[in-house]
Amino acid sequence: MQKNIGGELVQMVGIVNADGSIQGSAGTSSKGYTNTITRPATTTPAYDALDVIGDTNGSAIFEIPNMGVAGSVVRLLTANLILAVASLPAGATSFQMWLFNASPTAHADKDALALQAADATKYVDDFTLTTPVDKGPFLASINRGVDIDIHLITTSVYFMLQTTTGYTPTSGAVKYMKTRFIAL
């Protein structure tokens, strides 16, 4: 049986629930989560190429909670970045998403990404998000068919967003990182 999950047609093998959702081999349907990332109320200093993006609480590490049982494997299906701004800031092109199965070394907004040796066992993968496209009142980077498997150490997945180019951010701008996973 095939099912449309996050805009991606996925071959499913499992049990159909009474509500029409399909259980995977681990007995769970796909799960989505949205992280809200609010830029601190400043445009300075500007981001340099390869800086990480943080939010008003000072951290550039974001958690996607309750994705599965510790020791299980989940697959990231989609990763869509929505920018709540009317136009892409001058110089901004695309972003990199770094995935971890445990919280990596602390980073704050505008830090250069500097992984430590202790992050080696936590690191899962990284990939470039598509350049955000104008959708009128917001911009969207739609990334279907990501297909990255993550072996959970806890019940959460962690990520960092990184700039690929330098640019001056919009003060107080909000970004939404929407992800969809399925248990394997």
Rosetta blueprint (number, residue, H / E / L):
1 M L
2 Q E
3 K E
4 N E
5 I E
6 G L
7 G L
8 E E
9 L E
10 V E
11 Q E
12 M L
13 V L
14 G L
15 I L
16 V E
17 N L
18 A L
19 D L
20 G L
21 S L
22 I E
23 Q L
24 G L
25 S L
26 A L
27 G L
28 T L
29 S L
30 S L
31 K E
32 G E
33 Y E
34 T E
35 N E
36 T E
37 I E
38 T E
39 R L
40 P L
41 A L
42 T L
43 T L
44 T L
45 P L
46 A L
47 Y E
48 D L
49 A L
50 L L
51 D E
52 V E
53 I L
54 G L
55 D L
56 T L
57 N L
58 G L
59 S L
60 A L
61 I L
62 F E
63 E E
64 I E
65 P L
66 N L
67 M L
68 G L
69 V L
70 A L
71 G L
72 S L
73 V E
74 V E
75 R E
76 L E
77 L E
78 T E
79 A E
80 N E
81 L E
82 I E
83 L E
84 A L
85 V L
86 A L
87 S L
88 L L
89 P L
90 A L
91 G L
92 A L
93 T L
94 S L
95 F E
96 Q E
97 M E
98 W E
99 L E
100 F E
101 N L
102 A L
103 S L
104 P L
105 T L
106 A L
107 H L
108 A L
109 D L
110 K L
111 D L
112 A E
113 L L
114 A L
115 L L
116 Q L
117 A H
118 A H
119 D H
120 A L
121 T L
122 K L
123 Y E
124 V E
125 D E
126 D E
127 F E
128 T E
129 L L
130 T L
131 T L
132 P L
133 V E
134 D E
135 K L
136 G L
137 P L
138 F L
139 L E
140 A E
141 S E
142 I L
143 N L
144 R L
145 G L
146 V L
147 D L
148 I E
149 D E
150 I E
151 H E
152 L L
153 I L
154 T L
155 T L
156 S L
157 V E
158 Y E
159 F E
160 M E
161 L E
162 Q E
163 T E
164 T L
165 T L
166 G L
167 Y E
168 T L
169 P L
170 T L
171 S L
172 G L
173 A L
174 V E
175 K E
176 Y E
177 M E
178 K E
179 T E
180 R E
181 F E
182 I E
183 A E
184 L L
